Amino acid sequence: MRVMPKGFTAAPERQMAVVESQLELPEEVGRMERSSQRHLTDTKVLLRKGFPSRASGQWCHASGGTSLFVAALACSFLHSTMAALIIVLLLLSIARGQQQNAEQDSLLSRCFDRWGCLSIGEPFFSSLRPISLFPMHPDSLDPQFLLVTRAAPDVFQRLQAASNASFTHFDPIRPTKFIIHGFRETGYQDWIKELIRELLTSDDFNVISVDWRFGASQSYPQAAANTRSLGLVVGDFIDHLQKNYRIPPSDIHIIGYNLGAHAAGYVGDQIPRLGRITGLDPAGPYFEDTDPRVRLDKNDALFVDVIHTDSPPAAQVAGMLQPVGHLDFYPTPGWRRTGCSLLEGIKSFRRCKAVHAPELFTESINMDCPFYGYMCDSYANFTSGQCDRGCGSDMSQCAPMGYKSEEWLRVTSSEPMTMFLETGLEEPFCRYHYHVNVLLSGQEESRRSHNETGLLFVRLTGTKGRTALLQSTPKPVVFSRGSALEFVLSAGNVGRLLRVDALWSPLQPLGEPAIKVHSVRITNLETTYREVFCGNEDPITPERIKVFFRGGAC
């Protein structure tokens, strides 16, 4: 059952027509209106002093030679006439005000036949949306619904609500997934084909790609506005599935990329108890920090999960960073780590090795790697080891990013939860996270050698492989006696840890700088496996790799 979406109202009655239909005014009203200003001024005096006699021009009263009854009758007639005039003028004034309000409202609203009326006033017009345009008519938007199933995995079959024959491969028993593309894309994008392939490999779904290329190919402000019409059309199509195929809304999952993520929000606003919406790099401009009625929001579905990569997208529209779902994931901003500017990323996102949310979500479907994100208040605190609780005893402090994120145990939380994680720049993108605690020696004789500034590089070796030599911190840090350095490294699963290689690069290599390590404690956040390596108080000198093995007492 559809409800009226954000910013839409039923078609209003013409207010002036209602007012005029209730008033049967005599012909002299025209003359009264032309002299309304003079009458309104005189009325103030009349209300204070009484009404003048039409014959004598004197104030109406009973004189000695006049019958009291006749005088009262004459005054009553004059009173009734002027009172009627005042009432007519007041009604005309009200009608004019209503007409002006109706005209003003008509400038900010537009009706779309059976689709209802839409307003571009607040909250759709604000300092964050300086250009508020009407969307295209839903009928002229003409999106195509392209079905792909296991029965025909390489065929995009167009579904038409008016044609039952087009639903040949649609199975109402299977869960249904919609994919909505972004700005200046089509429903046949390569990333959509790859996503469909992985979904059908995972399970037997009805996968529907929504191709709204005509609406998405307009200028960005117009395309952003068109998402509202698109939400209406997709919602109407889902309503058709509910009525004709008894598809429960809880079985529907909408995956929206870029502008498509906000279109999914508009769909969820009119379909109560929609199962799930996944937002992949939701578009930022015209949506970031706006009213929840304008953008994707956690109230648009029973479960809303969002991936924010902060990468320059292929669609050339920056993604939003604001948390808007039940779960918001913030993977490594890979384009920053490779030294690419935002402008360079827009021009050549492949050269800058940006990793986009659709790629991460697609890999998460059939990957054994858990793809865990960890609850933390900022990315900087996460990578510096300040959020070292891992998943917590009840597994509520972490969640799998992507396809399996609905397995999270705290979906009913009233506040959005932000999760951070590291990803690779090449496939496979999933990484394991290793919390490292390096405890420096506290011996008195090592005081001098521990007041050094520099960078520490670490390599992990285990039963399943080893990592590259990884930089522990983004900037040089001070190594002081008895202090501890904490950080998080990300890499593939190396298995059970066997050794740790450390390389120290001082900021000032002159003299004989050295640091002494008491111990290195490493915890795999995904598996909770922990290992301790003793340093034996041996000094680490510049540009020479120091090896730490398991065993020993420290």
C-alpha positions as CSV (number, residue, x, y, z in Angstrom):
1,M,0.0,0.0,0.0
2,R,1.5,3.3,-1.1
3,V,1.5,6.4,1.1
4,M,2.1,10.0,0.0
5,P,5.9,10.5,-0.4
6,K,8.1,13.3,0.9
7,G,6.9,16.7,-0.4
8,F,3.8,15.4,-2.1
9,T,0.2,16.3,-1.4
10,A,-3.2,15.6,-2.9
11,A,-4.4,18.1,-5.6
12,P,-5.9,21.2,-3.8
13,E,-9.3,22.7,-4.5
14,R,-9.3,26.2,-6.0
15,Q,-9.8,28.4,-3.0
16,M,-11.2,31.3,-4.9
17,A,-13.8,29.1,-6.6
18,V,-15.0,27.9,-3.2
19,V,-15.3,31.5,-1.8
20,E,-17.1,32.8,-4.9
21,S,-19.5,29.8,-4.9
22,Q,-20.6,30.6,-1.4
23,L,-21.3,34.3,-2.1
24,E,-24.1,35.5,-4.3
25,L,-23.3,39.2,-4.6
26,P,-25.6,41.9,-6.1
27,E,-24.5,43.9,-9.1
28,E,-23.8,47.0,-6.9
29,V,-20.9,45.1,-5.3
30,G,-18.8,46.2,-8.2
31,R,-19.4,49.9,-7.3
32,M,-18.9,49.2,-3.6
33,E,-15.6,47.6,-4.3
34,R,-14.4,50.6,-6.4
35,S,-15.1,52.9,-3.4
36,S,-14.0,50.4,-0.8
37,Q,-11.1,52.5,0.5
38,R,-13.4,55.5,1.3
39,H,-16.0,53.3,2.9
40,L,-13.6,51.5,5.1
41,T,-12.3,54.8,6.4
42,D,-15.8,56.1,7.1
43,T,-16.8,52.9,8.8
44,K,-14.4,53.6,11.7
45,V,-16.4,56.8,12.4
46,L,-19.7,55.2,11.9
47,L,-19.0,52.5,14.4
48,R,-18.2,55.2,17.0
49,K,-20.9,57.8,16.3
50,G,-23.9,56.0,14.7
51,F,-25.3,56.1,11.1
52,P,-26.3,59.3,9.3
53,S,-29.7,59.8,7.8
54,R,-29.7,59.5,4.0
55,A,-32.2,62.3,3.6
56,S,-31.0,65.0,6.1
57,G,-27.3,64.0,6.4
58,Q,-27.8,64.4,10.2
59,W,-27.0,61.6,12.7
60,C,-30.0,59.3,13.0
61,H,-32.0,60.0,16.1
62,A,-35.7,60.5,17.1
63,S,-36.6,64.2,16.9
64,G,-39.6,65.8,18.6
65,G,-41.7,65.8,15.4
66,T,-40.8,62.3,14.3
67,S,-42.5,59.1,15.3
68,L,-40.2,57.0,17.5
69,F,-41.2,54.0,15.5
70,V,-40.5,55.5,12.1
71,A,-37.1,56.8,13.3
72,A,-36.2,53.4,14.7
73,L,-37.3,51.8,11.4
74,A,-35.2,54.2,9.3
75,C,-32.1,53.7,11.5
76,S,-32.5,50.0,11.4
77,F,-32.6,50.0,7.6
78,L,-29.5,52.2,7.4
79,H,-27.7,50.0,9.9
80,S,-28.5,46.8,7.9
81,T,-27.3,48.3,4.7
82,M,-24.0,49.5,6.0
83,A,-23.5,46.2,8.0
84,A,-24.0,44.3,4.8
85,L,-21.5,46.5,3.0
86,I,-18.9,45.9,5.7
87,I,-19.5,42.1,5.6
88,V,-19.1,42.1,1.8
89,L,-15.9,44.1,1.9
90,L,-14.4,41.8,4.6
91,L,-15.3,38.7,2.6
92,L,-13.7,40.3,-0.5
93,S,-10.6,41.1,1.5
94,I,-10.3,37.5,2.8
95,A,-10.9,36.1,-0.7
96,R,-8.2,38.3,-2.2
97,G,-5.7,37.2,0.6
98,Q,-6.6,33.5,-0.1
99,Q,-6.1,34.1,-3.9
100,Q,-2.7,35.6,-3.2
101,N,-1.7,32.7,-1.0
102,A,-2.9,30.2,-3.6
103,E,-0.9,32.0,-6.3
104,Q,2.2,32.0,-4.2
105,D,1.7,28.3,-3.4
106,S,1.2,27.5,-7.1
107,L,4.7,28.9,-7.8
108,L,6.2,26.4,-5.4
109,S,4.1,23.4,-6.2
110,R,3.2,21.4,-9.2
111,C,0.7,18.7,-9.7
112,F,1.4,15.5,-11.7
113,D,-2.0,14.0,-12.5
114,R,-2.5,10.7,-10.6
115,W,0.9,11.1,-9.0
116,G,-0.2,14.0,-6.8
117,C,1.4,17.4,-6.2
118,L,5.0,18.2,-5.3
119,S,6.4,21.2,-3.5
120,I,9.9,22.7,-4.0
121,G,9.6,24.9,-1.0
122,E,11.2,24.1,2.3
123,P,12.9,21.8,3.1
124,F,13.7,21.2,-0.5
125,F,14.8,24.8,-0.9
126,S,17.6,25.9,1.4
127,S,21.1,27.3,1.5
128,L,22.3,23.7,0.9
129,R,20.0,23.5,-2.1
130,P,20.3,26.9,-3.7
131,I,18.7,25.7,-7.0
132,S,15.4,23.8,-6.3
133,L,13.9,22.6,-9.5
134,F,10.7,20.7,-10.2
135,P,11.4,17.1,-11.3
136,M,10.4,15.8,-14.7
137,H,6.9,14.4,-14.9
138,P,7.0,10.8,-13.7
139,D,5.4,9.6,-17.0
140,S,8.1,11.3,-19.1
141,L,10.9,9.9,-16.9
142,D,10.0,6.5,-18.3
143,P,12.4,4.3,-16.3
144,Q,12.8,0.7,-17.5
145,F,12.7,-2.2,-15.1
146,L,15.1,-4.9,-16.3
147,L,14.8,-8.4,-14.7
148,V,17.7,-10.8,-14.5
149,T,17.3,-14.3,-12.9
150,R,19.2,-17.6,-12.8
151,A,16.8,-18.9,-15.5
152,A,18.3,-16.3,-17.9
153,P,21.4,-14.8,-16.2
154,D,22.6,-12.9,-19.3
155,V,19.3,-11.5,-20.3
156,F,17.8,-8.2,-19.2
157,Q,14.1,-8.7,-19.6
158,R,12.0,-5.6,-19.5
159,L,9.1,-5.8,-17.1
160,Q,5.9,-3.8,-17.8
161,A,3.1,-3.6,-15.3
162,A,0.5,-3.7,-18.0
163,S,1.9,-6.9,-19.5
164,N,1.7,-10.1,-17.5
165,A,3.7,-11.8,-20.3
166,S,6.8,-9.8,-19.4
167,F,6.9,-11.4,-16.0
168,T,7.6,-14.9,-17.4
169,H,10.8,-15.3,-15.3
170,F,9.7,-13.4,-12.3
171,D,9.1,-15.7,-9.3
172,P,7.2,-14.1,-6.4
173,I,8.5,-16.7,-4.0
174,R,12.1,-15.4,-4.4
175,P,13.4,-12.3,-2.6
176,T,13.6,-9.3,-4.9
177,K,16.5,-6.9,-5.3
178,F,16.4,-3.6,-7.1
179,I,19.6,-1.8,-8.3
180,I,19.4,1.9,-9.1
181,H,22.3,3.6,-10.9
182,G,23.6,7.1,-10.4
183,F,24.2,10.3,-12.2
184,R,24.8,10.0,-16.0
185,E,24.7,6.2,-15.9
186,T,22.4,3.5,-17.3
187,G,21.0,0.3,-16.0
188,Y,23.6,-1.7,-18.0
189,Q,26.8,-0.4,-16.3
190,D,29.6,-2.9,-15.9
191,W,29.4,-2.6,-12.1
192,I,25.7,-3.5,-12.3
193,K,26.4,-6.6,-14.4
194,E,29.2,-7.7,-12.0
195,L,26.9,-7.1,-9.0
196,I,24.1,-9.1,-10.5
197,R,26.5,-12.0,-11.3
198,E,27.6,-12.2,-7.7
199,L,24.0,-11.9,-6.3
200,L,22.8,-14.8,-8.5
201,T,25.8,-16.8,-7.6
202,S,24.9,-16.3,-3.9
203,D,21.2,-17.1,-4.2
204,D,18.2,-17.4,-6.5
205,F,16.9,-13.8,-6.6
206,N,14.7,-11.6,-8.8
207,V,17.2,-8.9,-9.6
208,I,15.8,-5.8,-11.2
209,S,18.0,-3.1,-12.6
210,V,16.2,0.3,-12.9
211,D,17.4,2.2,-15.9
212,W,16.5,5.9,-15.6
213,R,19.1,7.2,-18.0
214,F,16.9,10.0,-19.4
215,G,16.4,11.5,-16.0
216,A,20.0,10.9,-14.9
217,S,21.5,12.5,-18.0
218,Q,20.2,16.0,-17.2
219,S,22.2,18.7,-15.4
220,Y,23.1,17.7,-11.9
221,P,20.5,20.0,-10.2
222,Q,17.8,18.6,-12.5
223,A,18.9,15.0,-12.1
224,A,18.9,15.4,-8.3
225,A,15.3,16.7,-8.6
226,N,14.4,13.8,-10.8
227,T,15.1,11.3,-8.1
228,R,11.8,12.3,-6.5
229,S,9.8,11.4,-9.6
230,L,11.9,8.2,-9.9
231,G,11.0,7.3,-6.3
232,L,7.3,7.7,-7.2
233,V,7.6,5.4,-10.2
234,V,9.6,2.7,-8.5
235,G,7.2,2.9,-5.5
236,D,4.3,2.4,-7.9
237,F,5.9,-0.6,-9.5
238,I,6.5,-2.2,-6.1
239,D,2.9,-1.5,-5.2
240,H,2.0,-3.4,-8.4
241,L,4.1,-6.3,-7.2
242,Q,2.4,-6.3,-3.8
243,K,-1.1,-6.3,-5.2
244,N,-0.6,-8.7,-8.1
245,Y,2.1,-11.1,-6.8
246,R,1.7,-10.7,-3.1
247,I,5.3,-9.7,-2.6
248,P,5.8,-8.6,1.0
249,P,7.7,-5.3,1.2
250,S,10.0,-6.8,3.8
251,D,11.4,-9.1,1.1
252,I,12.5,-6.2,-1.1
253,H,16.0,-4.9,-1.0
254,I,17.0,-1.7,-2.9
255,I,20.7,-1.1,-3.7
256,G,21.2,2.5,-4.8
257,Y,24.4,4.2,-6.0
258,N,25.1,7.9,-6.0
259,L,21.8,9.7,-6.8
260,G,20.2,6.2,-6.8
261,A,20.7,5.9,-3.1
262,H,18.5,9.0,-2.4
263,A,15.9,7.7,-5.0
264,A,15.8,4.5,-2.9
265,G,15.0,6.7,0.1
266,Y,12.0,8.3,-1.6
267,V,10.8,4.8,-2.5
268,G,11.1,3.7,1.1
269,D,9.2,6.8,2.2
270,Q,6.1,5.7,0.4
271,I,6.3,1.9,0.9
272,P,5.8,1.1,4.6
273,R,8.1,-1.6,6.1
274,L,10.4,-1.8,3.1
275,G,12.9,-4.5,4.0
276,R,16.3,-2.9,3.3
277,I,18.1,-0.1,1.5
278,T,21.8,-0.2,0.8
279,G,23.3,3.2,0.0
280,L,26.5,3.1,-2.0
281,D,28.4,6.4,-1.9
282,P,25.2,8.5,-1.7
283,A,25.5,11.7,-3.6
284,G,26.7,14.6,-1.5
285,P,25.8,17.9,-3.3
286,Y,22.2,19.0,-2.5
287,F,21.8,16.2,0.0
288,E,24.6,16.5,2.6
289,D,23.3,17.8,6.0
290,T,19.8,18.4,4.7
291,D,16.5,17.6,6.3
292,P,15.8,13.8,6.5
293,R,12.9,14.3,4.2
294,V,15.3,15.4,1.4
295,R,17.9,12.6,1.6
296,L,18.3,8.9,2.4
297,D,17.5,8.3,6.0
298,K,17.4,5.3,8.4
299,N,13.6,5.6,8.7
300,D,13.2,4.8,5.0
301,A,13.4,1.0,5.5
302,L,13.6,-1.6,8.3
303,F,17.3,-1.7,7.8
304,V,19.5,1.0,6.1
305,D,23.2,0.4,5.6
306,V,25.5,2.8,3.8
307,I,29.1,2.6,2.5
308,H,31.0,5.9,2.3
309,T,34.3,5.6,0.4
310,D,34.9,9.4,0.1
311,S,36.4,8.5,-3.3
312,P,36.0,10.6,-6.5
313,P,33.2,8.5,-8.2
314,A,32.9,7.5,-11.8
315,A,29.7,9.5,-11.9
316,Q,31.8,12.7,-11.1
317,V,29.7,13.6,-8.0
318,A,31.4,13.5,-4.6
319,G,29.8,11.2,-2.1
320,M,28.4,12.3,1.3
321,L,30.2,11.7,4.6
322,Q,27.2,12.3,6.9
323,P,26.0,9.1,8.6
324,V,22.4,8.5,7.5
325,G,21.6,4.8,8.1
326,H,21.5,2.3,10.9
327,L,25.0,1.3,10.0
328,D,27.4,3.7,8.2
329,F,30.8,2.2,7.0
330,Y,33.8,4.3,6.3
331,P,36.5,2.3,4.6
332,T,40.0,3.5,3.9
333,P,40.0,6.7,1.7
334,G,42.4,5.1,-0.8
335,W,42.6,8.0,-3.1
336,R,44.1,10.2,-0.4
337,R,46.6,7.5,0.6
338,T,47.9,7.4,-3.0
339,G,48.4,11.2,-3.1
340,C,45.6,11.8,-5.6
341,S,43.7,15.1,-5.4
342,L,39.9,15.2,-5.7
343,L,40.2,16.9,-9.1
344,E,42.6,14.2,-10.4
345,G,40.3,11.5,-9.1
346,I,37.4,12.9,-11.1
347,K,39.4,13.1,-14.3
348,S,40.9,9.7,-14.0
349,F,39.6,7.6,-11.1
350,R,41.3,4.4,-12.3
351,R,44.7,6.0,-12.4
352,C,44.2,7.3,-8.9
353,K,43.3,3.7,-7.7
354,A,40.1,4.9,-6.0
355,V,38.0,2.1,-4.6
356,H,34.3,2.7,-4.9
357,A,31.4,1.4,-2.8
358,P,29.9,-0.8,-5.6
359,E,33.2,-2.7,-5.9
360,L,33.4,-3.3,-2.1
361,F,29.7,-4.3,-1.9
362,T,30.1,-6.7,-4.8
363,E,33.1,-8.4,-3.3
364,S,31.4,-8.8,0.0
365,I,28.7,-11.1,-1.3
366,N,30.6,-14.3,-1.8
367,M,33.9,-13.5,0.0
368,D,34.9,-15.6,3.0
369,C,36.8,-12.6,4.4
370,P,34.6,-11.1,7.1
371,F,35.0,-7.5,5.9
372,Y,34.4,-6.2,9.5
373,G,34.1,-2.6,10.3
374,Y,34.7,-1.5,13.9
375,M,32.8,1.0,16.0
376,C,34.9,4.1,16.6
377,D,34.4,7.9,16.7
378,S,36.8,8.8,13.9
379,Y,39.1,7.2,11.3
380,A,42.2,8.7,13.0
381,N,41.4,7.2,16.3
382,F,40.7,3.8,14.7
383,T,44.0,3.7,12.9
384,S,46.0,4.9,15.9
385,G,44.6,2.0,18.0
386,Q,42.3,4.0,20.2
387,C,39.4,1.7,19.5
388,D,40.9,-1.6,20.4
389,R,37.9,-3.5,21.7
390,G,37.5,-5.4,18.4
391,C,34.0,-6.9,18.2
392,G,33.4,-6.9,21.9
393,S,32.1,-9.8,24.0
394,D,28.6,-9.7,22.4
395,M,29.8,-8.9,18.8
396,S,28.0,-5.6,18.9
397,Q,31.1,-3.5,18.4
398,C,31.7,-4.6,14.8
399,A,29.7,-5.5,11.8
400,P,30.4,-7.0,8.3
401,M,30.4,-4.3,5.7
402,G,28.3,-4.9,2.6
403,Y,26.0,-7.7,1.7
404,K,26.1,-9.5,5.1
405,S,25.7,-6.3,7.2
406,E,22.1,-7.1,8.2
407,E,23.6,-9.8,10.4
408,W,24.5,-7.1,12.8
409,L,22.9,-7.6,16.2
410,R,22.0,-3.9,16.9
411,V,19.7,-3.0,14.0
412,T,17.1,-1.6,16.4
413,S,19.5,1.0,17.8
414,S,17.9,4.4,17.8
415,E,21.2,6.2,16.9
416,P,23.3,5.6,13.8
417,M,26.5,3.6,14.3
418,T,29.6,4.4,12.4
419,M,32.1,1.7,11.6
420,F,35.7,2.1,10.3
421,L,37.9,-0.4,8.4
422,E,40.9,-0.6,6.1
423,T,40.6,-1.9,2.6
424,G,43.0,-2.7,-0.2
425,L,43.5,-0.7,-3.3
426,E,43.2,-3.8,-5.5
427,E,41.2,-7.0,-5.4
428,P,40.7,-8.6,-3.0
429,F,39.8,-5.4,-1.2
430,C,39.0,-7.1,2.1
431,R,41.6,-6.9,4.8
432,Y,42.2,-8.3,8.3
433,H,43.1,-5.8,11.0
434,Y,46.0,-6.2,13.4
435,H,46.1,-4.1,16.6
436,V,49.8,-3.6,17.5
437,N,51.1,-2.5,20.8
438,V,54.8,-1.7,21.0
439,L,56.1,-1.3,24.5
440,L,59.4,0.5,24.8
441,S,62.0,-0.4,27.4
442,G,61.7,1.4,30.7
443,Q,65.2,0.7,31.9
444,E,67.0,3.8,33.3
445,E,70.1,3.2,31.2
446,S,68.0,3.4,28.0
447,R,66.7,6.9,28.8
448,R,68.9,8.7,26.2
449,S,68.1,6.2,23.4
450,H,64.4,6.6,24.0
451,N,64.0,10.3,23.3
452,E,64.0,9.9,19.6
453,T,61.6,10.9,16.8
454,G,61.0,8.8,13.7
455,L,58.8,6.3,11.9
456,L,58.4,2.6,12.6
457,F,57.8,0.1,9.9
458,V,56.5,-3.4,10.6
459,R,56.2,-6.7,8.7
460,L,54.1,-9.6,9.9
461,T,54.9,-13.2,9.0
462,G,52.5,-16.1,9.7
463,T,51.5,-19.6,8.6
464,K,49.6,-18.3,5.6
465,G,52.0,-15.7,4.3
466,R,53.5,-12.3,5.2
467,T,52.7,-8.7,4.8
468,A,54.7,-6.0,3.1
469,L,56.8,-3.6,5.3
470,L,54.0,-1.4,6.5
471,Q,54.3,2.1,8.0
472,S,52.8,2.2,11.5
473,T,51.8,5.9,11.7
474,P,51.1,8.6,9.2
475,K,53.6,11.0,10.8
476,P,56.9,10.6,12.8
477,V,56.3,10.0,16.5
478,V,58.4,10.5,19.6
479,F,59.8,7.4,21.2
480,S,60.3,7.9,24.9
481,R,61.4,5.6,27.7
482,G,58.6,3.3,28.9
483,S,56.0,4.6,26.5
484,A,53.7,2.5,24.3
485,L,53.0,3.0,20.6
486,E,49.6,1.6,19.4
487,F,48.4,1.4,15.8
488,V,46.3,-0.8,13.5
489,L,47.7,-2.5,10.4
490,S,45.6,-4.0,7.7
491,A,46.7,-6.9,5.5
492,G,45.5,-10.3,4.2
493,N,45.1,-13.2,6.6
494,V,48.6,-14.3,7.5
495,G,47.3,-17.1,9.8
496,R,49.1,-17.8,13.1
497,L,51.8,-15.3,13.7
498,L,55.4,-16.5,13.7
499,R,57.6,-13.4,13.6
500,V,57.7,-9.7,13.4
501,D,60.2,-7.6,11.5
502,A,60.7,-4.0,12.6
503,L,62.5,-1.1,10.8
504,W,63.1,2.2,12.5
505,S,63.8,5.4,10.5
506,P,64.8,8.4,12.7
507,L,63.9,11.9,11.8
508,Q,67.5,13.0,12.7
509,P,69.9,10.1,11.8
510,L,73.0,12.0,13.0
511,G,74.9,10.5,16.0
512,E,73.9,7.0,17.2
513,P,70.1,7.1,17.6
514,A,68.5,3.9,18.8
515,I,65.4,2.6,20.5
516,K,64.9,-0.4,22.7
517,V,61.7,-2.5,22.5
518,H,60.5,-4.5,25.5
519,S,57.7,-6.3,23.8
520,V,55.3,-6.4,20.8
521,R,51.8,-7.5,21.4
522,I,49.6,-8.2,18.3
523,T,45.9,-9.0,18.2
524,N,43.9,-10.0,15.1
525,L,40.7,-8.1,15.5
526,E,38.7,-10.4,13.3
527,T,39.7,-13.7,15.0
528,T,40.7,-12.3,18.5
529,Y,43.9,-14.3,18.1
530,R,46.8,-12.7,20.1
531,E,50.5,-13.2,20.2
532,V,53.3,-11.6,22.2
533,F,56.9,-11.1,20.9
534,C,59.7,-10.3,23.3
535,G,62.2,-7.6,22.4
536,N,65.0,-8.7,24.9
537,E,65.9,-5.0,25.3
538,D,68.1,-5.2,22.2
539,P,68.4,-1.8,20.5
540,I,66.9,-1.1,17.1
541,T,69.3,1.0,15.0
542,P,68.4,3.0,11.9
543,E,67.7,1.3,8.6
544,R,68.4,-2.2,10.0
545,I,65.6,-4.7,10.3
546,K,65.1,-6.1,13.8
547,V,63.5,-9.5,14.0
548,F,61.2,-10.6,16.9
549,F,60.3,-14.3,17.4
550,R,57.7,-15.9,19.5
551,G,58.6,-17.3,22.8
552,G,60.6,-16.1,25.8
553,A,59.5,-14.3,28.9
554,C,58.7,-10.6,28.8
